[in-house]
Amino acid sequence: MNRFITKTIAVATVAAIGLTVMTGCGKKTDANNYAVVGITQEPGIFDPHTVVAAGDEEIIFNIYEGLYKFDAQGKLNPCLATDVEISSDASVYTFTIREGVKFHDGSELDANDVVYSLKRAAGLLDNQDGTALVAELDPIESVSVTSDGRVEVKLEVSNCELLSYFTTGIIPEGYDNCQAAPVGTGPFKFESYNPGQSVILVKNENYWQKGLPYLDKVTFKVCADMDAGLTELSNGSIDIFPYLMKDRADQLDPAKFNVLSNGSNMVQIFALNNSVEPLNDVRVRQAMNYAISRKDIISVTMDGAGVELTTAMSPAMGSYYDTSLDGTFDQDIEKAKSLLAEAGYDNGFDITCTVPSSYLVHVNTAVELASELKAIGINMEIKQVDWATWLDEVYAGRHYDTTVICLTSTYAPFDVVGRYESNASGNFINYSNAQVDELLNKIPMVSDESERTELYHQVLALLTEDACSVYIQDPTTITAVSTRLEGYNVYPMYVQDMSTVKLVEN
């Protein structure tokens, strides 16, 4: 989460390469009108249709915009579209495109740009093989411009859950160089990327939302880890540092920093690879769930700043979350031992947990998990790897026993549970349940919200019954912001929205 987190939707990794696109000379600006954001994950992908890691998405959120966009309250609002008309059977979405919007290259946004972008994301361009770059947009059958200049999206089957995925970035028609030279309509333009050091964005002087952004430049500075970031925060070389541990945040000087927090709508998971022994035995997975104390883990790793989870969804999702599942796996050491014995592991077993070294919270969680699992005879070795290796070996390759990571999503419930479909690209735990598959295929076609909510509850119940992994917490997002800045919002999702940040007026 992060990125202290990863967004588990599509799998594509790109080696970090040097990228530089310089903007033209502009008017003289205040030399202090900038902000530096500390990040602990090396950026990798700047293409809005192939991005994998949420850490990359939090940067490009400022570069690209979609037809719709989430705000700081988690509400989905019109963006490059002014409205949408959805057919009664939810098989056709027709968008009215906003006028007066310019891309960073100076060209005007029109319906053809939207058609190109959505076709590219859905894998429907002539030079593509039909594989969607944005997996959630795979249901799209065709995209076209209507006689009145709107954009009509036809789906292969009805889908009542698709609107939130039209947040995917819109790029100029025919443009296919997003990785080297990102071009969007967002509040900031891409200027440069120096691997291992920083990504620099500059103000979009032609941004369609008048008055925004306030800053002339934003630098996303790569820090080795949280401690390195805190050092730079303290010496003034970083203005904003998200995803802080509470104990670290409490040590900051309140005269120099405002500490902001919000629920993250993330799911920290002790992921169990369901395809490897002995984790392919549901009794073993259940035993591991009963063996741990979520409360203690949150206390040790987050200083209590987190919400305990039993299943794959955070309570932040409102009615889609099933409160009846709370407490299903309250710690019960004797029951855990009994389940292991029943599965034939009276003396426990050895296992490895591969964690991204740059995320202290996950490393610390793994250490605490190893300590608690010893009580039922499970000896867990912790293997720390860099982020790129984690993406390649664990997420993409699925060559691991267990891992600790945060899963992020949009505010759409289907985005949370869709990764558990047997053949989903984001199903890196190799979970498979025909009943879950059937429910996930049914949900998008159900227009009645109460009925859809009940189907979500059924999915969550099955995931819990199968103990497909060990869910730990929805960690509270804590961000330190220099008192020289104001207007920063902590989103209930993995986003760094710099458009509203500005210098404090003296």
Secondary structure as UniProt FT lines:
FT   TURN            2..4
FT   STRAND          19..20
FT   TURN            31..32
FT   STRAND          34..39
FT   TURN            48..50
FT   HELIX           54..60
FT   TURN            61..63
FT   STRAND          68..70
FT   TURN            72..73
FT   STRAND          76..78
FT   STRAND          81..86
FT   TURN            88..89
FT   STRAND          92..97
FT   TURN            104..105
FT   HELIX           111..122
FT   TURN            126..127
FT   HELIX           135..137
FT   TURN            138..139
FT   STRAND          140..145
FT   TURN            147..148
FT   STRAND          151..155
FT   TURN            160..161
FT   HELIX           163..167
FT   TURN            173..174
FT   TURN            178..180
FT   STRAND          188..194
FT   TURN            195..197
FT   STRAND          198..203
FT   TURN            205..206
FT   TURN            210..211
FT   STRAND          217..222
FT   HELIX           226..234
FT   TURN            235..236
FT   STRAND          240..241
FT   HELIX           246..249
FT   TURN            250..251
FT   TURN            254..256
FT   STRAND          257..263
FT   STRAND          267..272
FT   TURN            274..275
FT   TURN            277..280
FT   HELIX           282..291
FT   HELIX           294..302
FT   TURN            303..304
FT   STRAND          306..308
FT   HELIX           315..320
FT   HELIX           323..325
FT   TURN            326..329
FT   HELIX           333..342
FT   TURN            343..344
FT   TURN            346..347
FT   STRAND          349..356
FT   TURN            357..358
FT   HELIX           360..373
FT   HELIX           374..376
FT   STRAND          378..385
FT   HELIX           387..389
FT   HELIX           390..396
FT   STRAND          402..407
FT   HELIX           413..417
FT   HELIX           418..420
FT   TURN            422..423
FT   TURN            425..426
FT   TURN            428..429
FT   HELIX           434..442
FT   HELIX           443..445
FT   HELIX           449..465
FT   TURN            466..467
FT   STRAND          470..482
FT   TURN            483..484
FT   STRAND          485..486
FT   TURN            499..500
FT   STRAND          502..503
//
